[in-house]
Amino acid sequence: MSDPITYEREWTLMFYFASDNPLAPGIVSQLKALKNAGYHHGASVIAYFDPETRGTPTHTFDVNGVAKILNPRNLPGYRPNDPYVRNLMYDKLWGDELTRNRETKIRESLMNELGIAPASFVLPKPPNYPGNELPVVAAAGQTGQKKDQDHKGHHGPEDSLKTFLSFCAEHYKANHYMLFILGHGGVVGNDVFLYDKHAETPSLKLRTLGKVLREFKEKIGNSSFELLSLHSCSMSSLEVAFELHDTANYMLASQGPAFVGSWPYTQILIRIFNDIEALTNAGAPESAADARATLIETMIEKIFKYVLYNSTDYMLAGYSFDLSLCDLRKINNGLIEKAIKDWATALKESLADSMVMNLILLAHWKAQSYWGDYYTDLYDFCFCLRKYLEQLGDATGDKEKYKVLIGHCTEVMGLLAKRSSKYPNNAIQQAEFAGPEAQYSHGFSVFFPWSAPSADKTISSEYQGDKKDAGYRFNATGWYDFLKQYWGAFPGDGTQRAVRKEETDSVAATQRAPSKREELLEDMASLMFNDRGPLNTPGALDDDPPVKPRPTDPTGDECTCGSVKNYPHDTRPLRERVHSAFEDAPPFSPGFLSL
């Protein structure tokens, strides 16, 4: 057979399936979707898959790579009337694994079986993922098996993602790149993003994600990192957008739940394959740069629509869905940061007014929320608060008193609104929903739980930073400073309710003084709860982290919702906490004043 025609790659499309968790069985169907999209010689489709089953190796696939070597023609989508079932065994990138004769490598035998000349065999060996180097059974020549130890040596999603991206940048050079990440989400305030139950470090932090993506962008040089698709729950937040603004050009993500089958990968790939010719014909000179950028923007908007249309059918199962497309390049213009900073400062000052504080609380309750009320749509919160402030001004006849805060709400809403002729430079390019539970979604959420995170969570140090770490980029807006004042440092402060014994109750009978035994029991009870955080925070199942229990629904949607009540954890009167039952903790609210 003749050697296949060599094509310059226009695209490298990378799929990181973080599936060393209960999502693993559903990932196989996503790999099949990539396979069924066919191929184009101008695009490489590279997929990473880490099964959950112990002793099963991590796989890297050059999807339809062998088919492209065998066939010089482009074949997007294969033939629509062809019922042939294709698998990915030939697509796996093999290393130095040997056949049964212990002499021939599988990759060489595969090429011989298919009649492919050695000179045409251009598929690289797979990378060695950290913690995946040694076999379970140390047979001669066998590599690529996961270490069969609890967690030792398996370093988790940071190293795996970094290794995968470096591999793609080195071996699959192209003019344009897209990265699709599928795995558990909730990167802000949780420890479950891309969760790998077998790893020493089982999840990926937001700051680390930004670092890994910036390193990848540097590796690809003058090529363009066009799209970051986060096929994970609750990832379309301002904290994420601020952290990643200097990585990809666009970000596709959901504020609420995402489902394993909701991204139609077959159709997405066929769309890209079909548009490669148009991009190639647009030419490479600078005079064609605008035309190419417009073609790419149109392609990405079509991908947004495909995901949205595909996800509407989840309403048949009772699930709602939202989706937003963000132009990350519009985040770092300073306008959003300044508007939120001014607004957050005004909100903090307004908490001293009990009437306004109650309206803030009510707006928080009414606004669109996600993932057990840990996140809130910021546009919708502004909308609800502005409406309540306007009503209060009308009722009191003092509209001027609330004019400044209303103005801040309006300014923030204007910057977070979906791009239109009125707002041509806004970051939210598309934002839509399917289903009633997500109907007030506008594109960006923020971390906004009802009470302070539990003392054993690291969100405060991650968000604000410490002497060694600058914290989230979004922290420059002062949002977390507002949250601390909103939650309150002790009972009766901020929105935290006062201890029952200190609330004035003219109806109930006068309470008698507690006995010594009752005081002792109350001291003991004060040690039964974390010193802050939702009172009904669920415990972990198996070895998953406590913030998010292991879902019985493998799509990853189900969660045990957090409390909307900001109750104190210690029922003793405030004046009796000078000598706290918590050892080495400050009085009043142990540990919280260190925030």
N, C-alpha and C positions, 0 to 999 in steps of 0.2 A: 504494500500500500504506500501511497505517496505521503510525504510529511504534510500535516495540516497547515493551513495558512496562519501566519502569525498576525494577531491584531494588537494594536495599542489599546491598553485598558483605559477606558474612560472613567469607570467606576470600580471601587472596591466596596462591597456591601457586607458589613460585619454583623453577625448575630451572636450575641453572648447570652446563652441560656443558662442562667444561674439556678440549676435545678437539683442541687444536692440537698433536697428537702422534699416535702410531699407533693410539690408541683411536678416532680420528675415524670410520672406516667403521661401527663398531658403534653410534655415537651415533644414526645415522639411524633405526635400529629403535626406539630409546628415544623419539625424537620421535614416531614413528608410534604408539607405545603411548599417549602422551599424547593424540594426536589421536583414537584409537579409543575413548577413555574417554567421549566425548560431552561434555556440558556441563551446567552449572547456572548460572542467572543470579546466584546468590548467591556464586559463586566465580570468581576470575580465575586462569587458568593461564598463567604467563609463563615462557618458556624462552629461554635464551641458548645459542648454538651458534657455536663458532669453528672452522671446518674447517682441516685441516692443509695443504691444497693452497695453494701460493703464489698470490697475486693473487685469492683467493676471499674475499669480504667476510664479516665477522662478522654473524650474524643474530640478531635478537630477534623472538620469536613471541608473539602473543597467541593462544594455541591455541583454535580454534573461536570466536574473537572475532567474526568476520563472521557465522558461523552464529547466534550469539546475537542479533545485530542483526536478522537476517532472521526469526527465530522466537522469539516470546515464551514458548514453552513450555520447560520443562526437559526435557532428554533425556539422562539418564545412560546411557552405554553404547550409545547408538543402539538399533536393533532387533536382537535376537540372531540373526534369520534373514536379515539383510540382507548380501549378499556384496559390496556396493559397496566399492571400494578408494578411500580418501580420501588426499589429499596435503596438504601444508602451504603451498602457494604463496600461497593467499589469507590464510593466517594470519601470514605475515611482515609485520612493521611496516615499511612503506615510508616513506622520507623524502622528499627532493625529487627523486628520480630521474625522468627524463623518458621519455615514450614516443618512438617513432621519429620523430614529427613535431616533436620538440624544443620543443613548446609546451605540451603537457598533461602533468601529473604522473601517474605510475602510480597513486598512491593515489586521485586524483580519477577517473581513468578506470575504476578498479576499482569504485568506488561507483556510477558511472553505468551500468556494464555490469550490475550486480546490481540496479539500480533502487532504491538506498538514498538517501533524501533527505539533503542536506548537513547538516541539523540533527540527523540521527540518527548522523552520522559522528563518533563520540566516541573512536575509537582514536587514541592519541597517536603522534607521530613517534618513531622509535627513538632511543636515546641515541647520541652519538658516543663510541665507545670510544677511549681514548688510543692513538695509533699507528695508528688506523684511519680517520683523517679524510680523507686525500688519495687520489685514485684512482690506479690503476696507469697508466691512459691518461686524461689530463686532458681529457676531453670536457666540453663546456659542460653544466652542470646535473647531471652525474653525481657522486654522492657515495657514501660508504660502502665504498669499496674500500681494501684494506690496502696500505700503502706497500710497494713492491717493493724494499726494501733489506734487507740481511742481518739486522740487529737494531736499527738506529738508529730511534728514534722509536716503537717498539712496546714498551710499558712492561710488559706481562706481567700475570699473574693478579691482583696486588694492585689495580692500577688498574681492571682489567676487572671484578672482583668488586665493588669499591666503586661503580663507575659503574652496574652492573646493579642493585644493591640500592638505591641512591639513586633510580634511575628508578622502581623498583617502589614505593618508599615515597611518592614524589611523585604518581605517576599512577594507582596502584592501591591506594588506601586501603581498609582493611578492619579488622574487629574482631580478626581472628586471621591470623597468618602462619606459613607453613612454608617452609623452605629445604632443597632437595635438591641436594647437590653431588656430581657424578660426575667423577672424574679420578684420576690417579695419587696414591697416598697416601704413608705413611711420613714424616709431617711431623717426627717427633722424630729428630734425628740424621742426617737425609738432606736432600738438596736436590732433591727430585723432586715435592713436593706440588703438584698442579695444573699440572704441568710444561708449559710453552709453549716449544717449541724455537726460535721466531722472536723471542723477546722479549729486551730488554736485561737484565731481571731475570726469569729463566725460571721461578722457583718462588716459592712463598709460605711464609714462615716462620711458625712457630706463634704467636709474639708478635704478628706482624702480622695474622694471621687473627683473633685475639682483638680487636685494635684495630678492624678493619673491622666485625666483627659488633657490637661495642658502639656504634659510630657509627650503624649501622643501627637498633639498638634505640632509640637516642635519637631518631632521625628519626621513628619510628612513634609516639612519644609514649605515650599511654595504651593503645594497642592491644597485643596480647599476641603475643610471638614464641614460639610453642608448641613447634616441633620443628626441630632441626637434624639432617638425615639425611646422614651422610658415607658416600657410596657409593664408598669408596676402601679400598685395602689398609691394614691395620695402623693404624687410627685410634682404636680404643677403648682408650686408655691413660690412666693417671692424670695424666700430664703434660698431655694434651689437656683432660681434664675439669677440672683445676685452672685452666687458662688460660681456659676458656670458661664457667665456672660462673655468670657474671653476664650471659650472653647469652640463649640459648634456655632454655626450661623443661626440655626433654628432648633427649637426644642418642641417635641410633640409629647404630651403627657396628659394625665387625668388628675383632677383634684380629688376625686372619690375613688371608688373601686374600679379596678381593671380586671379582666378575665382572661384566662389562658388562651382562649380561642377568639378573642375580640379583634386582634390585628389580622387582617386577611393577607397573609404573606404571599400567597400565590399571585393574587391580583396586584399587590404592591410591586413585586418583582417584574411582572409582565409590563406594568406601566413604565418602569424604568428602562427595561429592555427596548420597548417601543420608542422611547424618547431619546435613546442614545444616538440614533441617526440624525435627529434634529440638532442635537448638541454638536455632533461632529461637523455637520454642514454649516453651523454658525461660525466656525473658524476659530482660530486661537488669537489673532491680533487684538490689540487693545481696543480697536474700533468695534470689535464684536463682543466685548466684555459685557456691555449692557444687555445685549440680546441674549447671551448665554445666561446671565443672572436672571433675566425674566423667565426664560425657559425652565430654569431650575426652581424658581419660586412657584411657577405654575404647577410643576410636577409635584412639589411638596404639598401644595394646597390640595391637589388631587388625592395624594396619600391620606391627608387629613379626612377628606370626604369618604374615602373607601373605609377607613376605620370607623367613622361615625355611622355610615350606612350599615356596615356589617354588625355593629353593636346594637342597633335598634331591635334586633330579634331577641336580645336578652330580656326585653320587656315581656316576652311570652313566658319567661320563667320567673317573672316578678322582680327583675333587677332593673334599676335605673343606671344611667351612665352619663358621664360628661367627658368632654375632650377639648383641649386647647392647643393652639399652635402659637408659639411665641418666637418673635424675632429677638434673639438674645443680644444682638448688636445694638438694640435700642434701649437696653437696660442701663448701660453705663454712661448716660448723658448727664447724670447728676440731678435731673428734674424730679424723678420719682423719689430718690433718697431725700432731697430737701423737703419735698411736699410732705412725706410721711414723718420726717423728723420734726417739722413745725407742728404737724397735727398731733403727734405723740406727746410733744411738750404741752400742748393745749389740753389734751386729754388728762394728763397727769394733774395739771392745775385744776381741772374741772372736777376731779374726784373729791375735792374739798367741799363742793356744793352737793349736799345729799340728794337734792332733786335731780341734778344732772347725772350724778353717779347712778341713780336708779334707772335713768333713761339709758345710760351706757349698758347697764346690766340687762335691761329689757331688749335693747337692740342686739346684744350678743345672743340672747336667747332666741330671738326671732330670725336672725340671719342664717343663711345657708351654711351648714356645717358638715364635716366629714369625719370618718373614722372615730366614732365614739365621741364626737365633739372635741377632738384634739385640735382640729383645724377649722378655720372659718373663712369663707369667701370675703376678702377685704372690701371689695366694691360693694357687696350687698350689706355688710356691716355699716359702711359709710351711708348707704342709702337709707337704711332703717333708722340710724341715729339722726341723720339730717331731718327725716320726716318727723320724728318725735320732738326734736328741738323746735321745729317750726310750729308744731301744734302747741307746745308749751308757751312759745312766744305769743301766739294768738290768744291763748287762754289767760295769760297774765297781763297782756297788753304791753309787754316789755320785749319787743322783738330785738331791740338793739343789744340787750344783754347777751344774747346767744348768737349774734351775728358773726363774730369771729370764728367760733367753732363750726358753725354752719358753712362758712366760707372755706375752712380747711377741708371739711368733708367733700364739698363740691370740687375743690381742686384735685384731691386724691382720686375721686371718681373719674374726673376728666382724663387723668393720666392712665387709669386702669381700664378704661372703656375699650371695647373692640375697635380696631382700626377702621376708619371710615373717611368720607370726604371731610367730615368735621374734625376728625382726629387722624390725619394722614401719617403721623410719625409715631404712633403708639406701638408698644411692644406686642400687645395681644393682636395677632393677625387674624386668628379665627377662634371662636369659642362657641360651642353648641352643646346641647344636652339631648338625652332621650330618656323619657320617664319622669314622673312627678317628683321623685325624691331629689333630683338634681336640677330642678327647674330654675333655681336662682343662682346658678353657677355663671360666673363671668370670666373665669380664666386663671385667677391667681388666688390662692389661699395664704393664710399665715398661721403660725403656731399660736393657738389661742384657747388653751384648756381652761376650765372653770376654776380650778385651784392649782396651786403650785405643784410642780412635779415632785414625786416622792424623793426622799433624801438619798436613796441609793441610785438615783438616775444621774447621768452625767450631762444632761441637757444644759444646765446652767453654765457649766464651765465650757462646754462646746460652743454655746451661743455667744457668751460674753468673752470667752478666752481667759487666760491667766498670764502669769509672768512669762511663760514659755510659748504661749499661743495667742494669736490675735483674735480668735473667735470667728464667728460667721461674718462675712462681709455685710450682711444685712443688719448686723448689730449697730452699724453706724447710724441707722435711722432712729435709734433710741426706743425701738419697739419693746425690747425686753425690759427696759427700765420702766416703761408704762405697765407692763404685765406685773412686775413685782409690786408696784404700788396698787394695782388693781386687785391682786390677790390678797394683799395685806400681810404684814409681818407678824401680827398677833390677833387674837379674837377681837372683833369690833373695829378692826382697822381695814380700810379698803372695802371690798365686798364680803370679806369673811364675817360670818355671823358671830355675834357675841355669845359667850357661854350662857347656857340657859339660866344659870343662877344669877347672872348679872343683867338679864333682860327684865325690864319693868313689866310686871303682869298684875294689873289691878283686879283681875277676876279671880285668879287662883288664891287659895288661902296662904297666909304668911308661913313660910317654911321655917321649920325648927332648925336649930344648929345641929350639924351632923355629929354622930358619936365618933369616938376614936376608931372603932372598928370600921365604920363607914368611910372615914377618912383614909384608913389603911387600904381598903378595897379600891377606893378611887385612885390612890397612888399606884396600886398594882395595875389597875385598868389602863392607866396612862401609858404603861409600858407595852401594851398589847398591840399598838398601832404605830406605823411609821409616823414621824413627827410632822409630815405634811404629805400632800397628794390626795387623790380621790380616796374616800373611805372604802369604796367597794372595788378597788383595783383587783382584778382577778389574778390568781396564781398561775404559774406555768404548768403546762402539761408536758410530760416526758422531759426533754431537755431543751425545749424552746425557751426564749427569754420571757420574763414575766409580763412585760408590757403588752405583748400580743400572744395569747395562747395559741397553741397549735389548732388550726381550724379543722373542723370535721369536713368542711367543703374544700376539696383540693384545689378549687379555683382560687383560693386565697381571699375570698370576699368576706367570709363570716368573721365577725369579731364580737367580743363581749364589750358592750358600750360602757364608757366611763360615766361617772356621776356628774350631774350638772349642779350639784350642791357644794358650796364652799363652806363646809362646817369645820369648826376647830376639832383637833384630835384629842385634846386634853380637856376633860369636862370640869376640871377644878377652876375655881375663881382665879382671875388673873393675879390678884394680890398674893395668892398662896403659891405662886410658882417661882418665887425668888429663889427658893431652894428646890431646884428641879429634880425630879426623879431620874432624869437622864444624866448619867455621869459625864463630867467634862463637857457639858453643854451650857450655853448661856441661858439666862432666865427667860421667861415668857414663852417664846416659841423655839424650842431647842433646835439648833442647827440652821434655822431659816435666816437669821440675821446675817449669816455669812454670804448670802446671795449677793 
